[in-house]
């Protein structure tokens, strides 16, 4: 155990694990920073205000982009009759191990089991079959922001793998296959903006294999994100459902020629998992580092004074708070904590900028700015503070995104044989390799690497070599890694 860790444990302050000890560091960081807390139900989190504000910003920025392309918000019930789930057998099979059921109300057993929403396709499409009659009803582009329950039996990890989580679920319907496929770039484009331009996360788009795709979809594409421990987490995704659900739920329309046709459908989602991904990627040994555009507090003002200087300094900090009200600003004027304690507290919570001001600063008409990402301090004149804060926040975002890109690049290597693959996985790498497309080889790769799997197919690369497992001609270039 390091001297630093012993010292922190003795004081009971801060993060007691280095980030290299990822699981322990991550759990401590998100709890001590008041992002979430544990609930009495295993795998179900409590979002505290500081953490929930991050989700509100993500939701707001995503939703306004949805609306620009004609998507409307709706809400459907939490409970789904079992008979509806059974209408699409592949879908039910894919989710049945994760479904939580309601079987009794009070002392009365229900005539039919009700699933607690694992996803809403079956319930929504039952209504779509009644609402859609003509080509004039299309496209139908609905989305809902809600919670879902998937009763994972594996060890839950706050934000990254939980039994209940928050998300959006978009369910769109089109008259033609071409229209449905065209939406893929729109939706993944929006999600990529949120990840890169707001959360400073670098990811890559993969197409899921048949065994990894969403139950009931023709194909699934997702933005994948790599964590510092080498594991890959699936971020926002897009599912092209074709006419699978349309046929199961008899969603038909009369085309312009008066003939009946089945509709074409898509589903897509972003979840609170992206918050966990963001915090895991950017944090350091001091705690969290939150990118400015999604930070609940973008800058905190910490006054520094002795008793006789209190009134003068607090007056100036209140003027500063008012001057900076276009930012998400907080004046920390708690009197029962020292400035040093406050510095440490806000560093741990990942606030991008700390503004320090004391009597000497007031005399020079300046403040001291401390950046959370680099720790660098600089003095700036109060008259220029709005402009300077803007520049620094922008630079912090660029710096965090660059670090995320570099981590992904350095953590990715190529392997052409199983020995190289196994070694790379042990070294916590994301591996680029080639695969024949055979399900048996996919399963053996997972077995031989002690749990790593084919994350997805790189559609931008052409396979030219041999399958990493069987040696046959490769059909696909793929990414392989351990996941959450």
FITOR-126474 format. One line per 5 residues: number of its first residue (from 1); their letters; for each residue x negated, y negated, z negated of C-alpha. Coordinates in nm, 2 decimals, padded with zeros to 4 digits. Example, Ala and Ser with C-alpha at 12.3 -4.5 7.8 and 13.67 -1.06 7.14 Angstrom:
! residues 2
1	AS	-01.23/00.45/-00.78 | -01.37/00.11/-00.71
! end
This chain:
! residues 484
1	XXXXX	00.00/00.00/00.00 | -00.14/-00.34/00.10 | -00.22/-00.61/-00.16 | 00.04/-00.83/00.01 | 00.31/-00.57/-00.04
6	XXXXX	00.22/-00.52/-00.41 | 00.23/-00.90/-00.46 | 00.57/-00.93/-00.30 | 00.71/-00.64/-00.49 | 00.59/-00.79/-00.82
11	XXXXX	00.76/-01.12/-00.74 | 01.06/-00.95/-00.58 | 01.04/-01.21/-00.30 | 01.04/-01.17/00.08 | 00.99/-00.86/00.29
16	XXXXX	00.81/-00.58/00.11 | 00.71/-00.39/00.42 | 00.49/-00.48/00.72 | 00.67/-00.48/01.06 | 00.46/-00.18/01.17
21	XXXXX	00.67/00.01/00.91 | 00.96/-00.07/01.14 | 01.26/00.11/00.98 | 01.19/-00.02/00.63 | 01.10/-00.37/00.75
26	XXXXX	01.41/-00.39/00.97 | 01.65/-00.28/00.69 | 01.50/-00.53/00.44 | 01.48/-00.82/00.69 | 01.85/-00.82/00.79
31	XXXXX	01.98/-00.76/00.44 | 01.75/-01.02/00.27 | 01.82/-01.28/00.54 | 02.20/-01.23/00.48 | 02.28/-01.12/00.83
36	XXXXX	02.48/-00.82/00.71 | 02.54/-00.61/00.40 | 02.62/-00.25/00.34 | 02.98/-00.15/00.27 | 03.12/00.14/00.07
41	XXXXX	03.18/00.32/00.40 | 02.87/00.47/00.55 | 02.80/00.32/00.89 | 03.04/00.03/00.85 | 02.88/-00.32/00.80
46	XXXXX	02.98/-00.64/00.63 | 02.89/-00.94/00.85 | 02.79/-01.23/00.62 | 02.85/-01.59/00.75 | 02.49/-01.64/00.87
51	XXXXX	02.50/-01.32/01.08 | 02.86/-01.36/01.20 | 02.78/-01.71/01.33 | 02.52/-01.55/01.57 | 02.80/-01.33/01.71
56	XXXXX	03.04/-01.63/01.74 | 02.78/-01.81/01.95 | 02.72/-01.50/02.17 | 03.09/-01.45/02.21 | 03.16/-01.82/02.29
61	XXXXX	02.88/-01.84/02.56 | 02.98/-01.51/02.71 | 03.35/-01.58/02.71 | 03.33/-01.92/02.88 | 03.14/-01.75/03.17
66	XXXXX	03.40/-01.48/03.19 | 03.67/-01.75/03.22 | 03.48/-01.92/03.51 | 03.52/-01.60/03.72 | 03.89/-01.57/03.64
71	XXXXX	03.89/-01.32/03.35 | 04.17/-01.36/03.09 | 04.17/-01.25/02.73 | 04.43/-01.02/02.60 | 04.48/-00.80/02.29
76	XXXXX	04.59/-00.44/02.26 | 04.67/-00.23/01.95 | 04.41/-00.06/01.73 | 04.59/00.28/01.75 | 04.61/00.50/02.05
81	XXXXX	04.85/00.81/02.07 | 04.67/01.13/02.13 | 04.89/01.21/02.43 | 04.74/00.90/02.61 | 04.38/01.01/02.54
86	XXXXX	04.46/01.35/02.68 | 04.58/01.20/03.01 | 04.22/01.16/03.12 | 04.05/01.49/03.01 | 03.69/01.38/03.09
91	XXXXX	03.74/01.07/02.89 | 03.88/01.26/02.59 | 03.60/01.52/02.61 | 03.34/01.24/02.60 | 03.48/01.08/02.30
96	XXXXX	03.64/01.35/02.10 | 03.35/01.41/01.86 | 03.35/01.04/01.77 | 03.72/00.98/01.73 | 03.87/00.90/01.39
101	XXXXX	04.23/01.00/01.35 | 04.53/00.87/01.16 | 04.75/01.17/01.07 | 04.97/01.04/00.78 | 05.15/00.72/00.68
106	XXXXX	05.22/00.71/00.31 | 05.35/01.05/00.23 | 05.48/01.11/00.58 | 05.28/01.31/00.83 | 05.29/01.15/01.18
111	XXXXX	05.46/01.34/01.46 | 05.16/01.26/01.68 | 04.80/01.18/01.58 | 04.68/00.83/01.64 | 04.32/00.76/01.74
116	XXXXX	04.16/00.46/01.59 | 04.04/00.28/01.90 | 03.70/00.42/02.02 | 03.76/00.22/02.34 | 04.09/00.11/02.51
121	XXXXX	04.10/00.25/02.86 | 04.38/00.49/02.80 | 04.61/00.25/02.61 | 04.55/-00.04/02.85 | 04.59/00.16/03.17
126	XXXXX	04.92/00.30/03.05 | 05.04/-00.06/03.06 | 04.86/-00.14/03.38 | 05.06/00.14/03.55 | 05.37/-00.05/03.47
131	XXXXX	05.25/-00.40/03.55 | 05.08/-00.34/03.88 | 05.32/-00.29/04.17 | 05.20/-00.49/04.47 | 04.87/-00.63/04.62
136	XXXXX	05.00/-00.96/04.49 | 04.93/-00.84/04.13 | 04.56/-00.79/04.21 | 04.30/-00.85/04.11 | 04.39/-00.80/03.75
141	XXXXX	04.10/-00.91/03.53 | 04.16/-00.87/03.16 | 03.92/-00.86/02.86 | 03.96/-00.83/02.49 | 03.73/-00.91/02.20
146	XXXXX	03.79/-00.66/01.92 | 03.64/-00.39/01.70 | 03.61/-00.02/01.78 | 03.53/00.29/01.57 | 03.31/00.57/01.68
151	XXXXX	03.24/00.81/01.40 | 02.88/00.88/01.48 | 02.74/01.18/01.28 | 02.38/01.08/01.32 | 02.21/00.85/01.06
156	XXXXX	02.36/00.51/01.10 | 02.13/00.20/01.14 | 02.28/-00.14/01.07 | 02.37/-00.32/01.39 | 02.19/-00.07/01.61
161	XXXXX	02.40/00.23/01.55 | 02.72/00.19/01.34 | 03.05/00.36/01.32 | 03.24/00.04/01.36 | 03.12/-00.25/01.57
166	XXXXX	03.24/-00.57/01.75 | 03.24/-00.61/02.12 | 03.41/-00.72/02.43 | 03.58/-00.47/02.66 | 03.65/-00.59/03.01
171	XXXXX	03.90/-00.39/03.22 | 03.94/-00.51/03.57 | 04.14/-00.38/03.86 | 04.10/-00.44/04.24 | 04.27/-00.35/04.56
176	XXXXX	03.95/-00.23/04.73 | 03.63/-00.05/04.64 | 03.42/-00.33/04.78 | 03.58/-00.58/04.54 | 03.52/-00.36/04.25
181	XXXXX	03.16/-00.29/04.33 | 03.09/-00.66/04.39 | 03.18/-00.74/04.03 | 02.88/-00.55/03.90 | 02.64/-00.83/03.98
186	XXXXX	02.87/-01.09/03.83 | 02.91/-00.91/03.50 | 02.55/-00.79/03.46 | 02.44/-01.13/03.57 | 02.64/-01.29/03.28
191	XXXXX	02.50/-01.04/03.03 | 02.15/-01.10/03.15 | 02.19/-01.48/03.10 | 02.30/-01.42/02.74 | 02.01/-01.19/02.67
196	XXXXX	01.73/-01.39/02.84 | 01.85/-01.75/02.82 | 02.01/-01.74/02.47 | 01.85/-01.44/02.29 | 01.51/-01.45/02.45
201	XXXXX	01.52/-01.08/02.53 | 01.35/-00.92/02.83 | 01.53/-00.61/02.95 | 01.56/-00.39/03.26 | 01.86/-00.26/03.44
206	XXXXX	01.90/00.12/03.47 | 02.15/00.35/03.63 | 02.25/00.63/03.39 | 02.22/00.99/03.48 | 02.54/01.20/03.51
211	XXXXX	02.49/01.33/03.16 | 02.43/00.98/03.01 | 02.70/00.78/03.19 | 03.02/00.66/03.03 | 03.29/00.93/03.00
216	XXXXX	03.53/00.88/03.29 | 03.31/00.65/03.50 | 03.18/00.71/03.85 | 02.85/00.55/03.74 | 02.71/00.34/03.45
221	XXXXX	02.45/00.07/03.47 | 02.30/-00.10/03.16 | 02.05/-00.35/03.05 | 01.80/-00.16/02.84 | 01.58/-00.32/02.57
226	XXXXX	01.26/-00.20/02.42 | 01.19/-00.24/02.04 | 00.85/-00.29/01.88 | 00.85/00.08/01.76 | 00.87/00.20/02.13
231	XXXXX	01.23/00.31/02.11 | 01.48/00.19/02.38 | 01.82/00.06/02.29 | 02.11/00.03/02.55 | 02.23/-00.33/02.56
236	XXXXX	02.53/-00.46/02.76 | 02.67/-00.22/03.02 | 02.89/-00.20/03.33 | 03.09/00.11/03.44 | 03.23/00.16/03.78
241	XXXXX	03.54/00.38/03.73 | 03.64/00.41/04.09 | 03.99/00.57/04.10 | 03.94/00.82/03.82 | 04.17/00.64/03.57
246	XXXXX	04.40/00.52/03.84 | 04.48/00.87/03.94 | 04.51/00.99/03.58 | 04.75/00.70/03.49 | 04.91/00.67/03.83
251	XXXXX	04.81/00.30/03.88 | 04.93/00.24/04.24 | 05.02/-00.07/04.44 | 05.18/-00.14/04.77 | 04.92/-00.28/05.01
256	XXXXX	04.99/-00.55/05.27 | 05.11/-00.29/05.51 | 05.36/-00.16/05.26 | 05.17/00.17/05.19 | 05.09/00.30/04.84
261	XXXXX	04.73/00.31/04.73 | 04.54/00.38/04.41 | 04.36/00.08/04.25 | 03.98/00.06/04.19 | 03.86/-00.02/03.84
266	XXXXX	03.56/-00.13/03.63 | 03.49/-00.15/03.26 | 03.21/-00.34/03.08 | 03.09/-00.45/02.74 | 02.85/-00.64/02.52
271	XXXXX	02.83/-00.54/02.15 | 02.70/-00.67/01.82 | 02.41/-00.42/01.88 | 02.24/-00.70/02.07 | 02.20/-00.89/01.75
276	XXXXX	02.00/-00.60/01.60 | 01.79/-00.58/01.92 | 01.71/-00.95/01.90 | 01.62/-00.95/01.54 | 01.40/-00.64/01.58
281	XXXXX	01.21/-00.78/01.88 | 01.13/-01.13/01.75 | 01.08/-01.08/01.37 | 00.74/-01.06/01.20 | 00.59/-00.98/00.86
286	XXXXX	00.75/-01.29/00.70 | 01.10/-01.19/00.81 | 01.33/-01.29/01.10 | 01.27/-01.53/01.39 | 01.60/-01.63/01.55
291	XXXXX	01.59/-01.79/01.90 | 01.72/-02.15/01.88 | 02.02/-02.12/02.11 | 02.18/-01.86/01.89 | 02.04/-01.97/01.56
296	XXXXX	02.32/-02.05/01.30 | 02.08/-02.32/01.17 | 01.84/-02.47/01.43 | 01.66/-02.69/01.19 | 01.65/-02.72/00.81
301	XXXXX	01.55/-03.05/00.63 | 01.35/-02.99/00.31 | 01.30/-03.30/00.10 | 00.98/-03.32/-00.11 | 00.96/-03.55/-00.41
306	XXXXX	00.89/-03.60/-00.77 | 01.17/-03.72/-01.00 | 01.11/-04.09/-00.97 | 01.11/-04.06/-00.59 | 01.42/-03.85/-00.56
311	XXXXX	01.68/-04.12/-00.47 | 01.46/-04.27/-00.20 | 01.37/-03.94/-00.03 | 01.73/-03.80/-00.05 | 01.87/-04.12/00.11
316	XXXXX	01.62/-04.08/00.40 | 01.70/-03.71/00.45 | 02.08/-03.79/00.47 | 02.00/-04.05/00.74 | 01.80/-03.78/00.92
321	XXXXX	02.08/-03.53/00.89 | 02.32/-03.78/01.05 | 02.07/-03.87/01.32 | 02.03/-03.50/01.42 | 02.39/-03.40/01.41
326	XXXXX	02.39/-03.29/01.77 | 02.18/-02.99/01.65 | 02.29/-02.72/01.40 | 02.12/-02.89/01.11 | 02.11/-02.82/00.74
331	XXXXX	01.99/-03.04/00.46 | 01.86/-02.82/00.18 | 01.89/-03.05/-00.12 | 01.92/-02.77/-00.38 | 01.76/-02.91/-00.69
336	XXXXX	01.70/-02.58/-00.87 | 01.45/-02.45/-00.61 | 01.10/-02.58/-00.53 | 01.00/-02.69/-00.18 | 00.77/-02.38/-00.16
341	XXXXX	01.06/-02.15/-00.24 | 01.27/-02.32/00.03 | 00.99/-02.29/00.28 | 00.97/-01.92/00.22 | 01.35/-01.87/00.21
346	XXXXX	01.41/-02.03/00.55 | 01.11/-01.86/00.71 | 01.25/-01.52/00.60 | 01.59/-01.62/00.75 | 01.42/-01.71/01.08
351	XXXXX	01.54/-02.07/01.11 | 01.34/-02.21/01.42 | 01.23/-02.55/01.28 | 01.16/-02.68/00.93 | 01.15/-03.05/00.88
356	XXXXX	00.96/-03.16/00.57 | 00.98/-03.52/00.44 | 00.83/-03.68/00.13 | 00.74/-04.03/00.01 | 00.42/-04.04/00.22
361	XXXXX	00.60/-03.94/00.53 | 00.86/-04.21/00.47 | 00.59/-04.47/00.43 | 00.45/-04.37/00.78 | 00.81/-04.34/00.92
366	XXXXX	00.74/-03.98/01.02 | 00.83/-03.62/00.93 | 00.63/-03.29/00.94 | 00.77/-03.03/01.17 | 00.69/-02.66/01.11
371	XXXXX	00.77/-02.40/01.38 | 00.89/-02.06/01.27 | 00.75/-01.88/01.58 | 00.39/-01.99/01.56 | 00.37/-02.15/01.21
376	XXXXX	00.22/-02.46/01.36 | 00.28/-02.79/01.19 | 00.28/-03.14/01.34 | 00.38/-03.49/01.23 | 00.62/-03.68/01.46
381	XXXXX	00.77/-04.03/01.43 | 01.13/-04.05/01.32 | 01.22/-04.27/01.60 | 01.14/-03.99/01.85 | 01.27/-03.71/01.65
386	XXXXX	01.58/-03.62/01.86 | 01.37/-03.58/02.18 | 01.09/-03.40/02.00 | 01.32/-03.15/01.83 | 01.48/-03.07/02.17
391	XXXXX	01.14/-03.01/02.32 | 01.02/-02.79/02.04 | 01.34/-02.58/02.04 | 01.30/-02.53/02.41 | 00.94/-02.43/02.37
396	XXXXX	01.02/-02.19/02.09 | 01.27/-02.01/02.32 | 01.02/-01.99/02.61 | 00.75/-01.86/02.37 | 00.98/-01.59/02.23
401	XXXXX	01.09/-01.48/02.58 | 00.73/-01.45/02.70 | 00.64/-01.24/02.40 | 00.94/-01.01/02.47 | 00.83/-00.98/02.83
406	XXXXX	00.47/-00.90/02.73 | 00.58/-00.64/02.48 | 00.79/-00.47/02.74 | 00.51/-00.48/02.99 | 00.24/-00.36/02.75
411	XXXXX	00.47/-00.09/02.61 | 00.55/00.07/02.95 | 00.31/00.32/03.12 | 00.33/00.57/03.40 | 00.31/00.95/03.35
416	XXXXX	00.27/01.21/03.63 | 00.27/01.53/03.42 | 00.42/01.66/03.10 | 00.10/01.64/02.90 | 00.07/01.27/02.98
421	XXXXX	00.45/01.22/02.91 | 00.43/01.39/02.57 | 00.12/01.19/02.47 | 00.28/00.86/02.58 | 00.60/00.93/02.38
426	XXXXX	00.39/01.01/02.07 | 00.22/00.68/02.12 | 00.56/00.51/02.12 | 00.56/00.41/02.49 | 00.84/00.36/02.75
431	XXXXX	00.74/00.59/03.04 | 00.80/00.56/03.41 | 00.80/00.89/03.58 | 00.98/01.09/03.86 | 01.26/01.34/03.84
436	XXXXX	01.42/01.59/04.08 | 01.77/01.51/03.96 | 01.83/01.86/03.81 | 02.02/01.86/03.48 | 01.81/02.15/03.35
441	XXXXX	01.49/01.95/03.40 | 01.65/01.66/03.22 | 01.73/01.88/02.92 | 01.38/02.03/02.92 | 01.22/01.69/02.92
446	XXXXX	01.42/01.61/02.60 | 01.32/01.93/02.44 | 00.95/01.92/02.52 | 00.92/01.55/02.41 | 01.10/01.61/02.08
451	XXXXX	01.39/01.40/02.16 | 01.29/01.15/02.43 | 01.53/01.14/02.72 | 01.58/00.99/03.06 | 01.70/00.64/02.99
456	XXXXX	01.81/00.58/03.34 | 01.72/00.56/03.71 | 01.53/00.28/03.86 | 01.72/00.20/04.18 | 01.46/-00.05/04.30
461	XXXXX	01.19/00.22/04.32 | 01.16/00.50/04.57 | 01.04/00.83/04.44 | 00.74/00.96/04.64 | 00.59/01.23/04.41
466	XXXXX	00.70/01.54/04.22 | 00.94/01.60/03.93 | 00.75/01.56/03.61 | 00.89/01.88/03.47 | 00.94/02.14/03.75
471	XXXXX	00.71/02.00/04.02 | 00.97/02.00/04.29 | 01.01/01.70/04.52 | 01.13/01.40/04.31 | 01.46/01.23/04.40
476	XXXXX	01.44/00.95/04.15 | 01.20/00.72/03.96 | 01.32/00.71/03.60 | 01.24/00.56/03.26 | 01.19/00.80/02.97
481	XXXX	01.18/00.71/02.60 | 01.31/00.78/02.26 | 01.63/00.59/02.18 | 01.86/00.48/01.90
! end
